[in-house]
Amino acid sequence: MSRMNVRRSLRRLLTILPALTLLTLAMTAIPAAAHPAQDAAKTRIAVVGLDHDHVWGLLKDISKEPLAELVAIADPDPSLVDKAKKQVPESVKFYSDYVQMLDQAKPEAVIVATSNDRHLEILRECAKRHIHYSTEKPMATSAAEAKEMERLADAAGIKLMVNYWNAWVAPTHTIFHKVSAGELGPVQKIIVQYGHRGPKEIGISKQFASWLYDPKKNGGGAIMDFGCYGAELSLWLKGRPTRVFATTRKLKTEQHNEVDDDATIVLEYPDATAILQASWDWPYTKEQVEVFGPKGSLLAGHDNLLFRSSEAHGPNLALNGDAVTLDPVSRETSNPISYLVDCIRNNKPVENPLAAKLNVQVMEILDAARESARTGRAVELH
């Protein structure tokens, strides 16, 4: 080949080389761009606190969620850390200081399983770092703390979820849809019964008991632990009441507990009444809500739902009615971790009854209930 032809070939190659480079880059980028958002890296989750016994179920939920990765756990108790290490992958890092964990592990979301009085403090640190946040119920120890939590989360643009998963299972979700559709007519009465034989009686850990029976760390006893369920469900199904009256008792006098173990809260509406029975004195676990309207009643347990029509009569009538087909549950709403991850990855709002705004109102009801129990007088809600 002559020198002139070589020069011409080099010029031609230099002319088309940039175009070839751009084409190569474009072809390389095609597979990544073609992947849907759900195929992106897993959502990085960290846990703050192991002294709330619900955390062990949450760790199982994280392990089963294909779009979540547990990256770190923070707790200063060596015995709880040893227990957790046996249940999580070896890649999970452990910290005694949760703030250090937030800075070093850099999670996208935090699951909080601590005493109630720490919820605001931890959220404040998460909000500074724009880390999504979920805590076990109730939201805080007071409405003032809950309002500040909501404000901080809104300002930081992070998800804030209050985990009441037992109250958001299929039966209560189906009740909400049927009530919303007017199948009972206007709701006239709600009766919520939640609780069990008592924390000590069911064998909770000593770390859990150390704050659950503490009036400052928990905010109360059964009135907080299970009264929050009734307040949450009543707000979800009926809305905000106008007045609150409550009584509390210490029926297990031999235990010398500082907090109540039995509470009854009455919520008054212009056209309805809600009776919330929260107790550590049931003979067995109680998880049920019953809603009445002029067309009949719906009774939800943990796994079933019954409907009794106001028109039903006869000797063979079932006391609480007939079984109702439950709304199907998707994978995303099958547990609290999957739900939170779905909200984060798809930028969905956290819905009632897990949403912050509703749970601020839960705390307003509990504030009023504790004040009513203290004074013996009903408290107006404004």
N, C-alpha and C positions, 0 to 999 in steps of 0.2 A: 504494500500500500504506500502511495506517495505521501510526502510530508504534508502536502496540501489537503489530501483526503483525511489524514489523521486530524489535522486542525479542524476541518469541517465536522467530523464526528464528535470531537470534544465539545465544540460549540453547541451542537445539537443536544448532547447529553446534559450539559450545564443548563440548557434552556428548559428541558423537561424535568430535571431533578427536583426542583421545588414542588412541582405538581405531584410527582410521585410520592414525595414525602408527606404532603397533605393528605393524599389518598390513603397512604398506609396508616396515618394517625386516625383518620376517620373510620377505617375498617376496624382498627383496634378498639375504638370506643364503642362500636355498635353493640357488642354483647353486654357491656355494663349498663348502657342506657336502656337496653331492652328488658332488663330485669325489673320486675315490679318493686314498689317500695317495701313490700313485706319481706323481700329477699335481702334487704340491707342487713348490716351488722346487727347482732342481737342487742336488745336494750339492757344496758348495764345497771344492775340493781345492787344496792347495799342495804344492810339491816342495822338499825340502831337499837340496841337493847335486846336482851334475852330473858329479862325478868318478868315478862308477860307471857303466860303459858300458851297463849294462842300462837306464839311465834313458831312453834314446832310444826303446826299445821301449815303455816305460811311458807316455811322452808320446803315442805313437800310440794306445795303449789308452784313454787319457783322452779323446782327441779323438773316438773312436768310440763312447764310452759316452753315450747320450742323457740319462741322469739325473745326469751329472757335469759340473762346470764347473771348469776350471783357472783359478784366480784369481791365483796368484803363484808365483814361483820365487826361491829364495835360493841364491846362490853368489857367492863373491868373485872368481872367475877371469874376466877380461874375454873371453878367447877362447871359453870355454864358454858364457858369456852370449850372445855374438854368434851362436854356433851355434844356441842354443835359440831366440833371437828369430826366426830364419828358419823355425822349425817350429811355432810356437804363435800363437794369435790376438793381435792388437795390444792387446787389452784386458788381457792378462796383465801384471802388474806385477813388476818385478825388484828384488831387494834383495841387498845384500852381507852383511847381518846377518840371520840367520834369526829371531832373537828379535824383532827389530823387525818382521819380516814377520808373525810370529804375532800380534803386538799390533795391527798396522794392517790387514792383509788379513783377519784373523779367519776362517781356514779352519775347516771342520768336520772335515777329515781331512788328514793329512800323509803324503806318500810320501817315504821317506828313502832316498837313494842316495849314501851317503858311505862312508868307511872304517869298518871294523867297530868300531874303538875309540871312535867318536863316537855309537854307537847309544844308549847309556844316557843320555848328556848331553842329547841331543835329546829323548828320551822324557820326561826329567824336566821339561823346559820345556813339552812338550805336555800332560803330566798336570796341571800347575798350571793350565792353561787349559781342561782337559777336551776336548782335541782328539784324535780317533781317530788311530791310528798304524799304519803298515805300513812294514816295513823289508826290504831285500834280505837274503837269507840270507848267512852264518849269523846267528843272533840277536845275538851279541856276541863278545867275544874270550875270555870265560871264563864258567863256570857262575855264579860269584858275581854278575857283572854281569847275566846273564840272569835270575837270581832276583829281583834288585832291580827290573828292568824289569817283570817279572810283578807284583810287589808294588805298584809304583806305578800300573800300569794298573788293577789290581783296586780299589785305593783310590779312584782317580779315576772309576771306572765307564766307562772307555773301551775300545774295541776295540783289540786288539793282534794284529797279523798278521805272520808271517814268510813272506816270499814265496819259495816253492820251486816256482814254477809249472811248470818243466820236469819236476818229479817228480810233478805232480798232473794230468798229461794223461790222456786216456781209457784208455790201456793199463794204467797203474799203478793207476788207480782201479778198473778192472775186475778186476785181480788181487786187490785188497783185498776186493772183494765176493765173489769166488769162494773166496778163502781163508777169509773169515768164514763162508761157507756150507758149509765143510768139503769142498769138491770135490777137494782134494788129500789130505785127511786131516790129521793134525797136521804142521805145518811142521817139517821136519828140517834143512834147509839153505837158506841164502840167499846168493847171490853177486851183488854189486853192482859194476859197472864204470862209473865216471864220469870224464870228463876230456876232454882234447884234446892237440894237439901242443905246447901251451905258450902262455901269454899273449903273450909277445914274438913267437912264431911266427905267431899268428893275427892279429897287428896291433892289439892294444888301444891305446887312447890313452895318451899320456905321463902324463896326470893319473891315470888308472886304475893304470898301472904303478908310479907313485910311491908308492902305498901297498900295492898287492897283493904286492909283493916286500919289504915292510917287516915284520919279525917282530913289532913292537909294534902297528902300525896294523891289520895283518891277523890277527895271532895265530899265523901260520905260513904255509906255502905251500900245496901241493896238499892236505895233510892237512886244512886248513881249507876251502879253496875247493871241494873235491869230496868230502872225507871226510864233510862234513856231510850230503850226499845219502844216502850209505849208512847213516849213523847214523839219519837221519830215517826212511828206508824200513824199516829193520829194526825200529825202535821201533813203527812203524805196523802192520807185518805180524805181528810176533812179540812185542813188548813189551820190557821192560827186561832186558838181559843181567845175568849175575852177575859176569863178569870180562872184562877188556879187555887185549889184547896188541897191540902195534904196532911197526912198523919204518918208518923214513923214510930216504930216500936223496937225494943230490944228484948225479944222473946227468949233468947238463949242466955239467960242471966248468969248461968254457971260459967260462961266463957269470958265474962268481963270485957267484952269488946268495946272499943271507943266509938264505934259506928253502929248505925241501925242495921237490923237484919230483916226488917219487914216494913214495907211502905205501901200506902195507898194514895194515889193521886187522882183527883177529880178535875177534869177539864170542862169548863162550861162554854158552850157556844150559844148564839142566839136561838138556834133551832135544834140543838143536839147536846149530848153529854158523852164524854169519854171517861171510862174508869180504868185506871192503870194499876195493876196489882203486881208489884215487884217484891220478890221475897227470896231470902236464903232459908226459908222455913217450909218449903213445899216438901211433901213426902217423896217426891220424885221430880225429875226435870219437867218443867212446863215451858212450852214455846207455842203459844197460840194467840190468835187475834180473831175476834168475832165481830162482824159488822151487821147492823140491822137497818132496814128501811121499810117503807110501807109494802113493798112487794115481796119481802122475805128476808133471809139472813144468809151470810156466808161465814163459814168457820174454817180457818186455815190452821193446820198444824205444820210440823217441819216438812212432811212429805205428802200431805194430802189436803184436799179442799172439799167441803161439803156445802150443799145448797139446800135450804128448806124454803119452799114457796109459801106465801101467806094463804094460798088457795088450797094447799095440800091438807087433806083430812082423811080420817079412817083409822081403824084399829092397827093396821100394819105399818103405820107411818114411822119412819126412823126418827129417833129423838132429835138428831142434829141435821137430818136431811140426807140426800143422796150424793154420791161421789161425783165430782166435776172433773172433766178432762182438763189437764193442766196445759198452760202455754208451753211450747217447746223451748228448751234452753240451748242457746248456741255455745260453741266452745268459748267464745269471747266473754260470755256472761256466766260461765260455769263455776268460776272461782274469782276471788278478788285480785289475784296477780294478773291473770289473763285479761280481766277487765281494765285494770290500770294500764297495762302494756298496750292494749288496743287503743285506749284514749290518747296515750302519748304518741304512738306511732302514726295514728291517723288524725291527730289533732281534733279529737272529739271532746265535747264538754263532759265532765263527770255529772251524771244525772242523779236526780232524787231517787231514793232517799240518802244517797252517799255524798251529795253535793254540800259544799261549805255553807251556802246561804241557808239551807234548811237546817243544818246542824247548829248554826248560830242560834236559830230559834229554839232548837232542842235545849240548848244551854239556858236560854231565857226562861223556858218552862221549868227547868230543874232549879234555877236560881229562885224562882217564885215558889216552887214546891218546898224547898228547904226553908225559905223565909216563913211560909205558911205553917209548916210543922213546928217551927221555933216559936211563933207568936200565937198559934191557934186561930188565926184569922185568914180569910181568903185574900188573895193578892190579885189586883187588877193588872192585866197586860195592856200596854199602850202601843 
